[in-house]
């Protein structure tokens, strides 16, 4: 194979409007949705815990991650076998989910624009107009615009609801998704009579006889008379987004002085570095926050590392697709390019154990301490009242 000739063919396609716009869209949605979904303050974390207790949010566990592979496989097989029926269910689910997502996301957007939080009927009106417009134009040449907009809102809400408390959970989730993606793209062609990939057939609607398409993906048209589209499933943004959102929360927590101070005073030392990179610190327990910030440039955040890794993995996906002239399982490239740089950076900073285990136990200890403190204060108030009553 003439590599030089192949590259001269691949590079222009890689820089073509469809793939370039799709990459920009996916990276932008991932960045903005994770920034909007991350709980970076103490108040936001407390509100998130309250939502989890009320059932308004889901604290992902390893069981959720393992179960994803089975439920996703069943859903994909069902869509492949009964696509003519289930496509209408997917349209309804996408429309309803998009409406709720816009309602939930609009207050934050309006607040950032300096317009206040607005009223529910404002949010509902905007959501209704966008969803109705998408449904009306869903089979026209303009459908991709509305579908991509609704997809961005849907992903943002999903990342607000699906939260991880440690790096181990989203990493396991991505590993299961990695296996799922590779199996249904590369293995299933050997198991079907037609030799087609179940993943590609379900995503493109190749087996459908009705004039509808699955809406759960980003689409960018080729803008040429030959037609065609560049596509990326929402799952290829949501699943890495769970990890990237958690990493943004980690960056915020590592910037809080009270985190390390609280760990030291509580006797919890697993988050402290095992060996300080600076010769000025004699022991790990005396390693200062400023010292740790200088190690491997604290300004180079985990969130940014994951975003850049995801971006590179997405470009590698496109190169593999153009090189092989076949559809590729995006997570085959996105997972290692997103996870490995973060693990490497955390290892160099001696923070991998902290990220891997998370802050959940520490938060529980702090919440228990707050409860005990409140109880002592109430008991003291009651004693003071009794004393004042006796004197009267």
C-alpha positions in Angstrom: 0.0 0.0 0.0 1.3 3.4 -1.0 1.0 5.3 2.4 1.7 8.7 0.8 -1.0 8.3 -1.8 -3.4 7.1 0.9 -2.7 10.1 3.1 -3.3 12.5 0.2 -6.7 11.0 -0.1 -7.5 10.8 3.6 -6.4 14.3 4.7 -8.7 16.3 2.4 -11.6 14.2 3.6 -10.6 14.6 7.2 -10.7 18.4 6.7 -13.9 18.3 4.7 -16.9 20.2 6.1 -18.9 17.2 7.3 -16.2 15.6 9.5 -14.7 18.9 10.6 -18.1 20.2 11.7 -19.0 16.9 13.3 -15.8 17.0 15.3 -16.4 20.6 16.4 -20.0 19.8 17.3 -19.1 16.7 19.4 -16.2 18.4 21.2 -18.3 21.6 21.9 -21.2 19.6 23.3 -18.9 17.5 25.4 -17.1 20.6 26.8 -20.2 22.7 27.5 -22.4 19.9 28.8 -19.7 18.7 31.3 -19.1 22.3 32.5 -22.8 22.8 33.0 -23.3 19.4 34.7 -20.4 19.4 37.1 -21.0 20.1 40.8 -18.1 22.4 41.6 -19.2 24.0 44.9 -20.1 22.6 48.3 -23.7 23.8 47.9 -24.0 22.1 44.5 -22.7 18.8 45.9 -25.1 19.0 48.8 -28.0 19.6 46.4 -26.8 16.7 44.2 -26.8 14.4 47.2 -30.3 15.5 48.1 -31.5 14.8 44.5 -30.0 11.3 44.7 -31.9 10.7 47.9 -35.1 12.0 46.3 -34.6 9.9 43.2 -34.1 12.9 40.9 -30.6 11.8 40.1 -28.7 8.5 39.9 -25.4 7.9 41.7 -23.8 5.4 39.3 -22.3 2.2 40.7 -20.3 -0.6 39.3 -23.5 -2.6 39.0 -24.9 0.1 36.7 -21.8 -0.1 34.6 -21.9 -3.9 34.3 -25.6 -3.8 33.6 -25.2 -1.3 30.8 -23.6 -3.9 28.5 -26.6 -6.3 28.8 -29.3 -3.7 28.5 -27.7 -1.9 25.6 -27.2 -5.1 23.8 -30.9 -6.1 24.2 -32.0 -2.7 23.1 -29.8 -2.7 20.0 -30.9 -6.2 19.0 -34.5 -5.2 19.4 -34.0 -2.1 17.3 -32.3 -4.2 14.6 -35.0 -6.9 14.5 -38.1 -4.7 14.9 -36.9 -1.4 13.6 -40.1 -0.5 11.7 -42.0 -0.4 14.9 -39.4 0.7 17.4 -38.3 3.7 15.3 -41.6 5.4 16.2 -41.0 4.7 19.9 -37.5 6.2 19.5 -39.1 9.3 17.9 -41.5 9.7 20.8 -38.9 9.1 23.4 -36.4 11.6 21.8 -39.1 14.3 21.5 -40.3 13.9 25.1 -36.8 13.7 26.5 -35.7 16.8 24.5 -38.7 18.8 25.8 -37.8 17.9 29.4 -34.1 18.5 28.8 -34.7 22.0 27.4 -37.0 22.8 30.3 -34.4 21.8 32.8 -31.4 23.5 31.1 -33.0 26.8 30.1 -32.9 28.4 33.6 -29.2 28.0 33.8 -28.7 29.3 30.3 -30.9 32.4 30.9 -29.1 33.1 34.2 -25.7 33.0 32.5 -27.0 35.4 29.8 -28.1 37.8 32.5 -31.8 37.3 31.8 -32.7 35.9 35.2 -34.0 32.3 35.5 -37.2 33.0 33.6 -40.5 31.3 34.2 -41.6 27.8 33.5 -43.9 28.9 30.7 -40.9 30.6 29.0 -38.9 27.4 29.1 -41.9 25.3 28.0 -42.6 27.6 25.0 -39.0 27.4 23.8 -38.9 23.6 24.3 -42.2 23.1 22.5 -41.2 25.2 19.5 -37.9 23.4 19.1 -39.4 19.9 19.5 -42.3 20.7 17.1 -39.9 22.1 14.5 -37.8 19.0 14.7 -40.8 16.7 14.3 -42.2 18.7 11.4 -38.9 18.9 9.5 -37.6 15.5 10.6 -37.6 14.0 7.1 -36.4 17.2 5.3 -32.9 18.5 4.5 -33.1 20.8 7.6 -33.8 18.0 10.1 -30.2 17.7 11.2 -30.1 21.3 12.6 -33.0 20.7 15.0 -31.8 17.1 15.8 -28.3 18.3 16.8 -29.7 21.1 18.9 -32.0 18.8 20.8 -29.2 16.3 21.2 -27.0 18.8 22.9 -29.7 19.6 25.5 -30.5 15.9 26.0 -26.9 15.0 26.6 -26.6 17.9 29.1 -29.5 16.7 31.1 -28.3 13.1 31.1 -24.9 14.2 32.5 -26.8 16.2 35.2 -28.7 13.1 36.2 -26.1 10.4 35.8 -23.3 11.1 38.3 -20.2 9.1 39.3 -18.6 9.5 42.7 -15.3 7.9 41.7 -13.2 7.3 38.6 -13.5 3.6 38.8 -17.2 3.6 37.9 -17.1 5.6 34.7 -13.9 3.7 33.7 -15.7 0.4 34.1 -18.7 1.8 32.2 -16.5 2.9 29.3 -14.8 -0.6 29.3 -18.2 -2.3 29.0 -19.2 0.2 26.2 -15.9 -0.5 24.5 -16.6 -4.2 24.4 -20.2 -3.6 23.4 -19.2 -1.3 20.5 -16.4 -3.5 19.2 -18.6 -6.6 19.3 -21.6 -5.2 17.4 -19.5 -3.5 14.8 -16.7 -6.0 14.1 -18.1 -9.4 15.3 -21.7 -9.3 14.3 -21.0 -9.3 10.5 -19.8 -12.9 10.9 -23.0 -13.8 12.7 -25.6 -12.4 10.3 -26.7 -13.9 7.1 -26.3 -10.6 5.2 -22.8 -10.0 6.6 -23.9 -6.6 7.9 -22.9 -4.9 11.1 -25.9 -4.8 13.5 -24.7 -1.5 15.0 -24.4 0.2 11.6 -27.7 -1.3 10.3 -29.6 -0.1 13.4 -28.1 3.3 13.4 -28.6 4.0 9.7 -32.0 2.3 9.5 -30.8 0.0 6.7 -33.4 -2.6 7.6 -36.3 -0.2 7.8 -38.9 0.0 5.1 -40.6 3.1 6.6 -39.3 6.6 5.8 -37.9 7.4 9.3 -34.5 7.4 10.9 -33.2 6.8 14.4 -32.9 10.3 16.0 -30.3 9.5 18.7 -27.3 10.7 16.9 -25.6 13.8 15.6 -25.8 14.4 11.9 -23.9 16.6 9.5 -24.8 16.5 5.8 -22.1 16.3 3.1 -23.3 19.5 1.4 -22.6 17.8 -2.0 -24.9 16.6 -4.8 -23.9 13.0 -3.9 -25.6 13.2 -0.6 -24.5 11.3 2.5 -24.0 12.3 6.1 -21.4 12.1 8.8 -22.9 10.6 12.0 -21.9 10.2 15.6 -24.2 8.5 18.2 -25.2 10.4 21.4 -23.7 7.5 23.4 -20.2 8.4 22.0 -20.6 11.7 23.9 -22.6 10.8 26.9 -20.5 7.8 28.1 -17.2 9.7 28.0 -19.0 12.7 29.4 -19.8 10.9 32.6 -16.0 10.6 33.2 -15.2 14.1 32.0 -17.9 15.6 34.3 -16.4 13.7 37.3 -13.0 15.0 36.4 -14.2 18.6 36.3 -15.6 18.1 39.8 -12.2 16.6 40.8 -10.4 19.7 39.6 -12.7 21.9 41.6 -12.2 19.8 44.8 -8.5 19.7 44.4 -8.5 23.5 44.4 -10.2 23.6 47.8 -7.7 24.1 50.6 -10.1 22.5 53.1 -10.1 19.2 51.3 -6.5 18.3 52.1 -6.8 19.9 55.6 -10.0 17.9 56.3 -8.4 14.7 55.1 -5.3 15.3 57.4 -7.4 16.2 60.4 -9.8 13.3 59.9 -6.9 10.8 59.6 -7.7 9.9 56.1 -4.5 9.9 54.1 -5.3 8.0 50.9 -5.7 11.2 48.9 -2.2 12.5 50.0 0.7 11.7 47.6 2.8 8.7 48.5 5.9 10.6 47.7 6.3 14.3 47.2 8.0 15.3 43.9 9.6 18.3 45.6 12.8 17.8 47.6 11.7 20.6 49.9 9.1 18.4 51.6 10.4 15.9 54.1 7.3 13.8 54.4 4.1 13.2 52.4 2.0 14.5 55.3 3.7 17.9 55.2 3.4 18.3 51.4 1.7 21.6 50.9 -1.1 22.4 48.4 1.2 24.9 46.6 3.8 22.1 46.1 1.2 19.8 44.6 0.0 22.5 42.3 3.4 23.0 40.9 3.8 19.3 40.2 3.0 18.6 36.6 1.4 22.0 36.3 -1.8 22.1 38.3 -3.2 24.5 35.8 -3.2 21.5 33.3 -6.5 20.2 34.6 -7.9 16.7 34.4 -10.9 18.0 32.6 -8.8 19.6 29.9 -6.7 16.5 29.6 -9.8 14.4 29.0 -11.2 16.8 26.5 -8.0 16.9 24.5 -7.7 13.1 24.6 -11.3 12.8 23.4 -10.6 15.2 20.6 -7.6 13.2 19.4 -9.5 9.9 19.7 -12.3 11.3 17.6 -9.9 12.3 14.9 -8.3 8.9 15.0 -11.8 7.4 14.6 -12.3 9.5 11.4 -8.9 8.4 10.0 -9.6 4.7 10.7 -13.0 5.2 9.0 -11.5 6.8 5.9 -8.6 4.4 5.8 -10.8 1.3 5.9 -13.8 2.8 4.1 -16.0 1.3 6.7 -18.0 2.4 9.7 -15.9 2.3 12.9 -16.9 1.8 16.6 -16.0 5.2 17.9 -15.5 4.1 21.5 -12.7 1.8 20.3 -10.6 4.9 20.0 -12.4 7.4 22.3 -12.1 5.2 25.4 -8.3 4.7 25.5 -7.5 8.2 24.3 -9.7 9.7 27.0 -8.9 7.4 29.9 -5.2 6.7 29.5 -3.9 10.3 29.6 -5.9 11.0 32.7 -4.5 7.9 34.5 -1.0 8.9 33.4 -1.4 12.4 34.7 -3.0 11.3 38.0 -0.2 8.8 38.5 2.5 11.4 38.0 0.7 13.7 40.5 0.3 10.8 43.0 -3.5 11.4 42.9 -4.7 8.3 41.1 -5.8 6.6 44.3 -7.9 9.6 45.3 -9.5 9.9 41.8 -10.1 6.1 41.6 -11.9 5.9 45.0 -13.5 9.4 45.0 -14.7 11.6 47.8 -17.9 9.8 48.8 -16.6 8.4 52.1 -15.1 11.7 53.0 -18.4 13.5 52.3 -20.2 11.0 54.4 -17.8 11.6 57.3 -18.2 15.3 56.9 -22.0 15.0 56.8 -22.0 12.8 59.9 -19.8 15.3 61.7 -22.2 18.1 60.7 -25.1 16.1 62.1 -23.3 15.5 65.4 -22.3 19.1 65.7 -25.9 20.2 65.0 -27.1 17.8 67.7 -24.6 19.1 70.2 -25.7 22.7 69.5 -29.4 21.8 69.9 -28.6 20.1 73.2 -26.6 23.1 74.4 -29.5 25.4 73.5 -31.9 23.3 75.4 -29.7 23.3 78.5 -29.4 27.1 78.3 -33.2 27.4 78.1 -33.6 25.2 81.1 -31.0 27.2 83.1 -32.7 30.5 82.2 -36.1 29.1 83.3 -34.7 28.0 86.7 -33.3 31.5 87.3 -36.7 33.1 86.4 
